[in-house]
Structures are given as C-alpha cells and as structure tokens.
Amino acid sequence: MKITKDTILEEIFEKYPEAIPVLARHGFYGVACPAEMWVSLRIISESRGILLDSLLEDLNKVISD
C-alpha cells in the first residue's frame, strides 16, 4: 500500500506507526488532535504550509523499508 494525499491520519497511525516520526519532522505537531484524525494529509498540509510532495516521498520511503 502507498500513502497518498488523500490518506487520513487515522489510517497512518493505525497501519504505519513507523511513519509518525516522519510526520513530526515535517511539522505535524499535535497530530493526535481528534479533530484532525479523519482529515486527509492534503488538507492538513495545506492548512499548515507543509510541502506535500516531500512529505509523501518521505512517508512512503519509511513504510517501504
């Protein structure tokens, strides 16, 4: 499976816990906020000014290792 811009945080937390440090490095602080758990990476990235392409590249690298 691959993480995409439409993947929601809850799915990453449940299926790919090894990706959590990557989220933190990209500025996803406080990602355990219940309001954001069902929001896509695209929406959160846009709202926080995070570069989505770079984030997706790093997330998919860590889950494929």
PAZARO-152608 format. One line per 3 residues: number of its first residue (from 1); their letters; for each residue x, y, z of C-alpha. Coordinates in nm, 2 decimals, decimal comma. Layout:
! PAZARO-152608
NUM) A) X:Y:Z  ...
***
This chain:
! PAZARO-152608
1) MKI) 0,00:0,00:0,00  0,11:0,36:-0,06  0,03:0,67:0,14
4) TKD) -0,13:0,93:-0,08  -0,25:1,29:-0,04  -0,60:1,15:0,04
7) TIL) -0,48:0,92:0,32  -0,63:1,02:0,65  -0,41:1,05:0,97
10) EEI) -0,60:0,77:1,15  -0,50:0,52:0,88  -0,14:0,62:0,91
13) FEK) -0,14:0,59:1,29  -0,31:0,25:1,28  -0,12:0,09:0,98
16) YPE) 0,21:0,27:0,98  0,32:0,38:1,33  0,68:0,39:1,19
19) AIP) 0,57:0,69:0,99  0,48:0,91:1,29  0,84:1,05:1,34
22) VLA) 0,83:1,15:0,97  0,51:1,34:1,03  0,67:1,52:1,32
25) RHG) 0,98:1,61:1,12  0,76:1,77:0,86  0,57:1,98:1,12
28) FYG) 0,28:1,77:1,21  0,29:1,86:1,58  -0,01:1,77:1,79
31) VAC) -0,13:1,52:1,52  -0,32:1,33:1,78  -0,58:1,60:1,78
34) PAE) -0,92:1,42:1,75  -1,04:1,68:1,50  -0,76:1,60:1,26
37) MWV) -0,76:1,22:1,28  -1,02:1,19:1,00  -0,87:1,46:0,78
40) SLR) -0,65:1,39:0,47  -0,28:1,47:0,45  -0,36:1,72:0,17
43) IIS) -0,59:1,93:0,38  -0,37:1,93:0,69  -0,06:2,01:0,48
46) ESR) -0,23:2,30:0,31  -0,35:2,44:0,64  -0,01:2,42:0,80
49) GIL) 0,20:2,52:0,50  0,37:2,18:0,47  0,52:2,07:0,14
52) LDS) 0,30:1,77:0,05  0,52:1,61:-0,22  0,82:1,60:0,01
55) LLE) 0,61:1,46:0,29  0,46:1,19:0,08  0,80:1,09:-0,05
58) DLN) 0,94:1,06:0,30  0,64:0,87:0,43  0,64:0,62:0,15
61) KVI) 1,01:0,56:0,19  0,98:0,48:0,56  0,69:0,24:0,51
64) SD) 0,86:0,05:0,23  1,18:-0,01:0,42
***
